[in-house]
Amino acid sequence: MADKSVVGTIALWLVLIGSLNWGLVGAFNWNLVEVILGTVPVLVQIVYILMGLSALYMIYGAVKK
């Protein structure tokens, strides 16, 4: 899925963090990203955008192989 590049490693970590965050939201209605970055809404939005782009990168890598 993720290649051995820096971009692939960052994408993998962002997808893992995003998945864990949504698991916490689903199980406990607790959003870790907003807890950590909630005072700066623009940062929360940037993190969510980066997580989404990382997921697309991972999907592209999986389909390409």
PDB file of N, CA, C and O in Angstrom:
ATOM      1  N   MET A   1       0.819  -1.196   0.000  1.00  0.00           N
ATOM      2  CA  MET A   1       0.000   0.000   0.000  1.00  0.00           C
ATOM      3  C   MET A   1       0.858   1.252   0.000  1.00  0.00           C
ATOM      4  O   MET A   1       0.929   1.953  -1.009  1.00  0.00           O
ATOM      5  N   ALA A   2       1.498   1.538   1.098  1.00  0.00           N
ATOM      6  CA  ALA A   2       2.335   2.734   1.149  1.00  0.00           C
ATOM      7  C   ALA A   2       3.736   2.365   0.691  1.00  0.00           C
ATOM      8  O   ALA A   2       4.284   1.336   1.087  1.00  0.00           O
ATOM      9  N   ASP A   3       4.301   3.209  -0.138  1.00  0.00           N
ATOM     10  CA  ASP A   3       5.667   2.937  -0.562  1.00  0.00           C
ATOM     11  C   ASP A   3       6.636   3.358   0.541  1.00  0.00           C
ATOM     12  O   ASP A   3       6.220   3.855   1.588  1.00  0.00           O
ATOM     13  N   LYS A   4       7.902   3.158   0.301  1.00  0.00           N
ATOM     14  CA  LYS A   4       8.916   3.441   1.320  1.00  0.00           C
ATOM     15  C   LYS A   4       9.374   4.900   1.312  1.00  0.00           C
ATOM     16  O   LYS A   4      10.341   5.247   1.991  1.00  0.00           O
ATOM     17  N   SER A   5       8.699   5.742   0.562  1.00  0.00           N
ATOM     18  CA  SER A   5       9.088   7.142   0.503  1.00  0.00           C
ATOM     19  C   SER A   5       8.589   7.894   1.739  1.00  0.00           C
ATOM     20  O   SER A   5       7.780   7.382   2.512  1.00  0.00           O
ATOM     21  N   VAL A   6       9.080   9.086   1.899  1.00  0.00           N
ATOM     22  CA  VAL A   6       8.645   9.937   3.016  1.00  0.00           C
ATOM     23  C   VAL A   6       7.159  10.259   2.870  1.00  0.00           C
ATOM     24  O   VAL A   6       6.416  10.238   3.852  1.00  0.00           O
ATOM     25  N   VAL A   7       6.731  10.554   1.651  1.00  0.00           N
ATOM     26  CA  VAL A   7       5.314  10.870   1.413  1.00  0.00           C
ATOM     27  C   VAL A   7       4.443   9.667   1.764  1.00  0.00           C
ATOM     28  O   VAL A   7       3.388   9.822   2.379  1.00  0.00           O
ATOM     29  N   GLY A   8       4.882   8.468   1.375  1.00  0.00           N
ATOM     30  CA  GLY A   8       4.126   7.265   1.691  1.00  0.00           C
ATOM     31  C   GLY A   8       4.035   7.015   3.184  1.00  0.00           C
ATOM     32  O   GLY A   8       2.988   6.606   3.687  1.00  0.00           O
ATOM     33  N   THR A   9       5.120   7.257   3.889  1.00  0.00           N
ATOM     34  CA  THR A   9       5.129   7.077   5.341  1.00  0.00           C
ATOM     35  C   THR A   9       4.212   8.085   6.025  1.00  0.00           C
ATOM     36  O   THR A   9       3.463   7.725   6.934  1.00  0.00           O
ATOM     37  N   ILE A  10       4.265   9.329   5.600  1.00  0.00           N
ATOM     38  CA  ILE A  10       3.389  10.364   6.174  1.00  0.00           C
ATOM     39  C   ILE A  10       1.934  10.041   5.884  1.00  0.00           C
ATOM     40  O   ILE A  10       1.076  10.175   6.757  1.00  0.00           O
ATOM     41  N   ALA A  11       1.652   9.612   4.649  1.00  0.00           N
ATOM     42  CA  ALA A  11       0.280   9.248   4.277  1.00  0.00           C
ATOM     43  C   ALA A  11      -0.227   8.102   5.143  1.00  0.00           C
ATOM     44  O   ALA A  11      -1.366   8.124   5.608  1.00  0.00           O
ATOM     45  N   LEU A  12       0.620   7.105   5.357  1.00  0.00           N
ATOM     46  CA  LEU A  12       0.223   5.972   6.193  1.00  0.00           C
ATOM     47  C   LEU A  12      -0.118   6.431   7.605  1.00  0.00           C
ATOM     48  O   LEU A  12      -1.145   6.034   8.154  1.00  0.00           O
ATOM     49  N   TRP A  13       0.727   7.257   8.191  1.00  0.00           N
ATOM     50  CA  TRP A  13       0.473   7.743   9.552  1.00  0.00           C
ATOM     51  C   TRP A  13      -0.795   8.587   9.639  1.00  0.00           C
ATOM     52  O   TRP A  13      -1.555   8.475  10.601  1.00  0.00           O
ATOM     53  N   LEU A  14      -1.021   9.429   8.637  1.00  0.00           N
ATOM     54  CA  LEU A  14      -2.232  10.257   8.647  1.00  0.00           C
ATOM     55  C   LEU A  14      -3.487   9.404   8.507  1.00  0.00           C
ATOM     56  O   LEU A  14      -4.502   9.683   9.144  1.00  0.00           O
ATOM     57  N   VAL A  15      -3.424   8.369   7.678  1.00  0.00           N
ATOM     58  CA  VAL A  15      -4.576   7.475   7.539  1.00  0.00           C
ATOM     59  C   VAL A  15      -4.821   6.713   8.844  1.00  0.00           C
ATOM     60  O   VAL A  15      -5.968   6.547   9.259  1.00  0.00           O
ATOM     61  N   LEU A  16      -3.760   6.257   9.485  1.00  0.00           N
ATOM     62  CA  LEU A  16      -3.922   5.558  10.766  1.00  0.00           C
ATOM     63  C   LEU A  16      -4.499   6.472  11.841  1.00  0.00           C
ATOM     64  O   LEU A  16      -5.400   6.072  12.578  1.00  0.00           O
ATOM     65  N   ILE A  17      -3.986   7.691  11.933  1.00  0.00           N
ATOM     66  CA  ILE A  17      -4.500   8.648  12.920  1.00  0.00           C
ATOM     67  C   ILE A  17      -5.965   8.974  12.628  1.00  0.00           C
ATOM     68  O   ILE A  17      -6.788   9.037  13.542  1.00  0.00           O
ATOM     69  N   GLY A  18      -6.281   9.180  11.358  1.00  0.00           N
ATOM     70  CA  GLY A  18      -7.660   9.470  10.983  1.00  0.00           C
ATOM     71  C   GLY A  18      -8.592   8.317  11.315  1.00  0.00           C
ATOM     72  O   GLY A  18      -9.702   8.533  11.802  1.00  0.00           O
ATOM     73  N   SER A  19      -8.147   7.092  11.052  1.00  0.00           N
ATOM     74  CA  SER A  19      -8.972   5.922  11.361  1.00  0.00           C
ATOM     75  C   SER A  19      -9.210   5.797  12.862  1.00  0.00           C
ATOM     76  O   SER A  19     -10.332   5.548  13.302  1.00  0.00           O
ATOM     77  N   LEU A  20      -8.150   5.972  13.641  1.00  0.00           N
ATOM     78  CA  LEU A  20      -8.308   5.915  15.095  1.00  0.00           C
ATOM     79  C   LEU A  20      -9.229   7.032  15.590  1.00  0.00           C
ATOM     80  O   LEU A  20     -10.038   6.820  16.494  1.00  0.00           O
ATOM     81  N   ASN A  21      -9.103   8.208  15.001  1.00  0.00           N
ATOM     82  CA  ASN A  21      -9.952   9.324  15.406  1.00  0.00           C
ATOM     83  C   ASN A  21     -11.421   9.010  15.132  1.00  0.00           C
ATOM     84  O   ASN A  21     -12.275   9.262  15.982  1.00  0.00           O
ATOM     85  N   TRP A  22     -11.724   8.460  13.949  1.00  0.00           N
ATOM     86  CA  TRP A  22     -13.120   8.139  13.640  1.00  0.00           C
ATOM     87  C   TRP A  22     -13.628   6.989  14.502  1.00  0.00           C
ATOM     88  O   TRP A  22     -14.817   6.933  14.816  1.00  0.00           O
ATOM     89  N   GLY A  23     -12.752   6.077  14.885  1.00  0.00           N
ATOM     90  CA  GLY A  23     -13.145   5.036  15.823  1.00  0.00           C
ATOM     91  C   GLY A  23     -13.530   5.615  17.179  1.00  0.00           C
ATOM     92  O   GLY A  23     -14.504   5.187  17.798  1.00  0.00           O
ATOM     93  N   LEU A  24     -12.752   6.594  17.629  1.00  0.00           N
ATOM     94  CA  LEU A  24     -13.081   7.272  18.893  1.00  0.00           C
ATOM     95  C   LEU A  24     -14.381   8.053  18.791  1.00  0.00           C
ATOM     96  O   LEU A  24     -15.172   8.076  19.734  1.00  0.00           O
ATOM     97  N   VAL A  25     -14.603   8.693  17.648  1.00  0.00           N
ATOM     98  CA  VAL A  25     -15.855   9.441  17.446  1.00  0.00           C
ATOM     99  C   VAL A  25     -17.039   8.480  17.468  1.00  0.00           C
ATOM    100  O   VAL A  25     -18.056   8.752  18.106  1.00  0.00           O
ATOM    101  N   GLY A  26     -16.901   7.351  16.766  1.00  0.00           N
ATOM    102  CA  GLY A  26     -18.000   6.385  16.715  1.00  0.00           C
ATOM    103  C   GLY A  26     -18.274   5.719  18.046  1.00  0.00           C
ATOM    104  O   GLY A  26     -19.434   5.526  18.413  1.00  0.00           O
ATOM    105  N   ALA A  27     -17.233   5.364  18.774  1.00  0.00           N
ATOM    106  CA  ALA A  27     -17.404   4.625  20.017  1.00  0.00           C
ATOM    107  C   ALA A  27     -17.764   5.514  21.203  1.00  0.00           C
ATOM    108  O   ALA A  27     -18.592   5.151  22.039  1.00  0.00           O
ATOM    109  N   PHE A  28     -17.129   6.685  21.262  1.00  0.00           N
ATOM    110  CA  PHE A  28     -17.279   7.507  22.467  1.00  0.00           C
ATOM    111  C   PHE A  28     -17.742   8.938  22.189  1.00  0.00           C
ATOM    112  O   PHE A  28     -17.873   9.735  23.117  1.00  0.00           O
ATOM    113  N   ASN A  29     -17.989   9.267  20.923  1.00  0.00           N
ATOM    114  CA  ASN A  29     -18.363  10.628  20.536  1.00  0.00           C
ATOM    115  C   ASN A  29     -17.298  11.620  21.021  1.00  0.00           C
ATOM    116  O   ASN A  29     -17.620  12.695  21.527  1.00  0.00           O
ATOM    117  N   TRP A  30     -16.030  11.241  20.856  1.00  0.00           N
ATOM    118  CA  TRP A  30     -14.892  12.049  21.305  1.00  0.00           C
ATOM    119  C   TRP A  30     -13.933  12.236  20.146  1.00  0.00           C
ATOM    120  O   TRP A  30     -13.358  11.266  19.653  1.00  0.00           O
ATOM    121  N   ASN A  31     -13.755  13.470  19.707  1.00  0.00           N
ATOM    122  CA  ASN A  31     -12.940  13.786  18.539  1.00  0.00           C
ATOM    123  C   ASN A  31     -11.566  14.267  19.002  1.00  0.00           C
ATOM    124  O   ASN A  31     -11.419  15.397  19.468  1.00  0.00           O
ATOM    125  N   LEU A  32     -10.565  13.403  18.870  1.00  0.00           N
ATOM    126  CA  LEU A  32      -9.223  13.710  19.344  1.00  0.00           C
ATOM    127  C   LEU A  32      -8.602  14.883  18.597  1.00  0.00           C
ATOM    128  O   LEU A  32      -7.919  15.709  19.201  1.00  0.00           O
ATOM    129  N   VAL A  33      -8.835  14.964  17.286  1.00  0.00           N
ATOM    130  CA  VAL A  33      -8.268  16.064  16.497  1.00  0.00           C
ATOM    131  C   VAL A  33      -8.797  17.402  17.001  1.00  0.00           C
ATOM    132  O   VAL A  33      -8.032  18.354  17.158  1.00  0.00           O
ATOM    133  N   GLU A  34     -10.091  17.478  17.253  1.00  0.00           N
ATOM    134  CA  GLU A  34     -10.657  18.729  17.760  1.00  0.00           C
ATOM    135  C   GLU A  34     -10.246  19.007  19.192  1.00  0.00           C
ATOM    136  O   GLU A  34     -10.136  20.169  19.583  1.00  0.00           O
ATOM    137  N   VAL A  35     -10.018  17.981  19.976  1.00  0.00           N
ATOM    138  CA  VAL A  35      -9.538  18.188  21.349  1.00  0.00           C
ATOM    139  C   VAL A  35      -8.146  18.812  21.322  1.00  0.00           C
ATOM    140  O   VAL A  35      -7.853  19.726  22.091  1.00  0.00           O
ATOM    141  N   ILE A  36      -7.287  18.309  20.426  1.00  0.00           N
ATOM    142  CA  ILE A  36      -5.915  18.809  20.358  1.00  0.00           C
ATOM    143  C   ILE A  36      -5.834  20.151  19.650  1.00  0.00           C
ATOM    144  O   ILE A  36      -5.132  21.051  20.109  1.00  0.00           O
ATOM    145  N   LEU A  37      -6.554  20.297  18.524  1.00  0.00           N
ATOM    146  CA  LEU A  37      -6.422  21.498  17.694  1.00  0.00           C
ATOM    147  C   LEU A  37      -7.675  22.366  17.658  1.00  0.00           C
ATOM    148  O   LEU A  37      -7.776  23.268  16.826  1.00  0.00           O
ATOM    149  N   GLY A  38      -8.623  22.109  18.542  1.00  0.00           N
ATOM    150  CA  GLY A  38      -9.916  22.785  18.504  1.00  0.00           C
ATOM    151  C   GLY A  38      -9.858  24.295  18.650  1.00  0.00           C
ATOM    152  O   GLY A  38     -10.775  24.993  18.216  1.00  0.00           O
ATOM    153  N   THR A  39      -8.801  24.807  19.252  1.00  0.00           N
ATOM    154  CA  THR A  39      -8.703  26.250  19.438  1.00  0.00           C
ATOM    155  C   THR A  39      -8.333  26.959  18.138  1.00  0.00           C
ATOM    156  O   THR A  39      -8.457  28.179  18.029  1.00  0.00           O
ATOM    157  N   VAL A  40      -7.876  26.184  17.154  1.00  0.00           N
ATOM    158  CA  VAL A  40      -7.500  26.750  15.854  1.00  0.00           C
ATOM    159  C   VAL A  40      -8.253  25.974  14.764  1.00  0.00           C
ATOM    160  O   VAL A  40      -7.721  25.013  14.208  1.00  0.00           O
ATOM    161  N   PRO A  41      -9.490  26.391  14.460  1.00  0.00           N
ATOM    162  CA  PRO A  41     -10.322  25.646  13.506  1.00  0.00           C
ATOM    163  C   PRO A  41      -9.683  25.457  12.126  1.00  0.00           C
ATOM    164  O   PRO A  41      -9.941  24.459  11.453  1.00  0.00           O
ATOM    165  N   VAL A  42      -8.863  26.399  11.715  1.00  0.00           N
ATOM    166  CA  VAL A  42      -8.210  26.268  10.407  1.00  0.00           C
ATOM    167  C   VAL A  42      -7.257  25.072  10.412  1.00  0.00           C
ATOM    168  O   VAL A  42      -7.159  24.364   9.410  1.00  0.00           O
ATOM    169  N   LEU A  43      -6.560  24.838  11.511  1.00  0.00           N
ATOM    170  CA  LEU A  43      -5.666  23.686  11.621  1.00  0.00           C
ATOM    171  C   LEU A  43      -6.443  22.373  11.595  1.00  0.00           C
ATOM    172  O   LEU A  43      -5.998  21.399  10.989  1.00  0.00           O
ATOM    173  N   VAL A  44      -7.598  22.345  12.247  1.00  0.00           N
ATOM    174  CA  VAL A  44      -8.445  21.150  12.226  1.00  0.00           C
ATOM    175  C   VAL A  44      -8.844  20.843  10.786  1.00  0.00           C
ATOM    176  O   VAL A  44      -8.775  19.694  10.350  1.00  0.00           O
ATOM    177  N   GLN A  45      -9.256  21.856  10.060  1.00  0.00           N
ATOM    178  CA  GLN A  45      -9.659  21.666   8.667  1.00  0.00           C
ATOM    179  C   GLN A  45      -8.480  21.194   7.816  1.00  0.00           C
ATOM    180  O   GLN A  45      -8.644  20.312   6.973  1.00  0.00           O
ATOM    181  N   ILE A  46      -7.314  21.762   8.023  1.00  0.00           N
ATOM    182  CA  ILE A  46      -6.124  21.353   7.265  1.00  0.00           C
ATOM    183  C   ILE A  46      -5.782  19.891   7.560  1.00  0.00           C
ATOM    184  O   ILE A  46      -5.453  19.137   6.644  1.00  0.00           O
ATOM    185  N   VAL A  47      -5.858  19.486   8.828  1.00  0.00           N
ATOM    186  CA  VAL A  47      -5.565  18.101   9.188  1.00  0.00           C
ATOM    187  C   VAL A  47      -6.557  17.162   8.509  1.00  0.00           C
ATOM    188  O   VAL A  47      -6.159  16.121   7.986  1.00  0.00           O
ATOM    189  N   TYR A  48      -7.845  17.514   8.509  1.00  0.00           N
ATOM    190  CA  TYR A  48      -8.843  16.665   7.851  1.00  0.00           C
ATOM    191  C   TYR A  48      -8.598  16.583   6.351  1.00  0.00           C
ATOM    192  O   TYR A  48      -8.752  15.513   5.762  1.00  0.00           O
ATOM    193  N   ILE A  49      -8.222  17.681   5.727  1.00  0.00           N
ATOM    194  CA  ILE A  49      -7.919  17.671   4.294  1.00  0.00           C
ATOM    195  C   ILE A  49      -6.710  16.785   4.023  1.00  0.00           C
ATOM    196  O   ILE A  49      -6.722  15.990   3.083  1.00  0.00           O
ATOM    197  N   LEU A  50      -5.671  16.915   4.835  1.00  0.00           N
ATOM    198  CA  LEU A  50      -4.477  16.080   4.658  1.00  0.00           C
ATOM    199  C   LEU A  50      -4.793  14.598   4.868  1.00  0.00           C
ATOM    200  O   LEU A  50      -4.248  13.747   4.165  1.00  0.00           O
ATOM    201  N   MET A  51      -5.657  14.285   5.818  1.00  0.00           N
ATOM    202  CA  MET A  51      -6.060  12.898   6.028  1.00  0.00           C
ATOM    203  C   MET A  51      -6.801  12.360   4.809  1.00  0.00           C
ATOM    204  O   MET A  51      -6.561  11.229   4.385  1.00  0.00           O
ATOM    205  N   GLY A  52      -7.691  13.154   4.252  1.00  0.00           N
ATOM    206  CA  GLY A  52      -8.420  12.734   3.064  1.00  0.00           C
ATOM    207  C   GLY A  52      -7.507  12.532   1.873  1.00  0.00           C
ATOM    208  O   GLY A  52      -7.645  11.551   1.142  1.00  0.00           O
ATOM    209  N   LEU A  53      -6.576  13.452   1.670  1.00  0.00           N
ATOM    210  CA  LEU A  53      -5.607  13.306   0.575  1.00  0.00           C
ATOM    211  C   LEU A  53      -4.720  12.086   0.782  1.00  0.00           C
ATOM    212  O   LEU A  53      -4.357  11.406  -0.177  1.00  0.00           O
ATOM    213  N   SER A  54      -4.374  11.812   2.037  1.00  0.00           N
ATOM    214  CA  SER A  54      -3.571  10.632   2.337  1.00  0.00           C
ATOM    215  C   SER A  54      -4.336   9.355   2.005  1.00  0.00           C
ATOM    216  O   SER A  54      -3.764   8.401   1.477  1.00  0.00           O
ATOM    217  N   ALA A  55      -5.608   9.340   2.310  1.00  0.00           N
ATOM    218  CA  ALA A  55      -6.424   8.168   1.975  1.00  0.00           C
ATOM    219  C   ALA A  55      -6.478   7.967   0.461  1.00  0.00           C
ATOM    220  O   ALA A  55      -6.372   6.839  -0.020  1.00  0.00           O
ATOM    221  N   LEU A  56      -6.641   9.044  -0.281  1.00  0.00           N
ATOM    222  CA  LEU A  56      -6.638   8.940  -1.745  1.00  0.00           C
ATOM    223  C   LEU A  56      -5.297   8.437  -2.259  1.00  0.00           C
ATOM    224  O   LEU A  56      -5.250   7.640  -3.196  1.00  0.00           O
ATOM    225  N   TYR A  57      -4.231   8.885  -1.666  1.00  0.00           N
ATOM    226  CA  TYR A  57      -2.881   8.431  -2.030  1.00  0.00           C
ATOM    227  C   TYR A  57      -2.734   6.934  -1.773  1.00  0.00           C
ATOM    228  O   TYR A  57      -2.176   6.208  -2.596  1.00  0.00           O
ATOM    229  N   MET A  58      -3.235   6.480  -0.634  1.00  0.00           N
ATOM    230  CA  MET A  58      -3.161   5.070  -0.307  1.00  0.00           C
ATOM    231  C   MET A  58      -4.013   4.230  -1.253  1.00  0.00           C
ATOM    232  O   MET A  58      -3.598   3.145  -1.660  1.00  0.00           O
ATOM    233  N   ILE A  59      -5.199   4.721  -1.605  1.00  0.00           N
ATOM    234  CA  ILE A  59      -6.056   4.014  -2.552  1.00  0.00           C
ATOM    235  C   ILE A  59      -5.373   3.928  -3.910  1.00  0.00           C
ATOM    236  O   ILE A  59      -5.366   2.869  -4.539  1.00  0.00           O
ATOM    237  N   TYR A  60      -4.804   5.030  -4.359  1.00  0.00           N
ATOM    238  CA  TYR A  60      -4.084   5.049  -5.639  1.00  0.00           C
ATOM    239  C   TYR A  60      -2.943   4.020  -5.631  1.00  0.00           C
ATOM    240  O   TYR A  60      -2.765   3.283  -6.600  1.00  0.00           O
ATOM    241  N   GLY A  61      -2.185   3.975  -4.553  1.00  0.00           N
ATOM    242  CA  GLY A  61      -1.090   3.022  -4.442  1.00  0.00           C
ATOM    243  C   GLY A  61      -1.572   1.581  -4.463  1.00  0.00           C
ATOM    244  O   GLY A  61      -0.910   0.714  -5.033  1.00  0.00           O
ATOM    245  N   ALA A  62      -2.725   1.315  -3.842  1.00  0.00           N
ATOM    246  CA  ALA A  62      -3.254  -0.039  -3.800  1.00  0.00           C
ATOM    247  C   ALA A  62      -3.793  -0.464  -5.167  1.00  0.00           C
ATOM    248  O   ALA A  62      -3.634  -1.617  -5.570  1.00  0.00           O
ATOM    249  N   VAL A  63      -4.424   0.459  -5.872  1.00  0.00           N
ATOM    250  CA  VAL A  63      -5.000   0.156  -7.190  1.00  0.00           C
ATOM    251  C   VAL A  63      -3.913   0.031  -8.241  1.00  0.00           C
ATOM    252  O   VAL A  63      -4.017  -0.788  -9.154  1.00  0.00           O
ATOM    253  N   LYS A  64      -2.872   0.842  -8.116  1.00  0.00           N
ATOM    254  CA  LYS A  64      -1.791   0.859  -9.093  1.00  0.00           C
ATOM    255  C   LYS A  64      -1.063  -0.473  -9.151  1.00  0.00           C
ATOM    256  O   LYS A  64      -0.590  -0.875 -10.214  1.00  0.00           O
ATOM    257  N   LYS A  65      -0.968  -1.157  -8.028  1.00  0.00           N
ATOM    258  CA  LYS A  65      -0.240  -2.432  -7.977  1.00  0.00           C
ATOM    259  C   LYS A  65      -1.066  -3.496  -8.528  1.00  0.00           C
ATOM    260  O   LYS A  65      -0.636  -4.649  -8.577  1.00  0.00           O
TER     261      LYS A  65
END
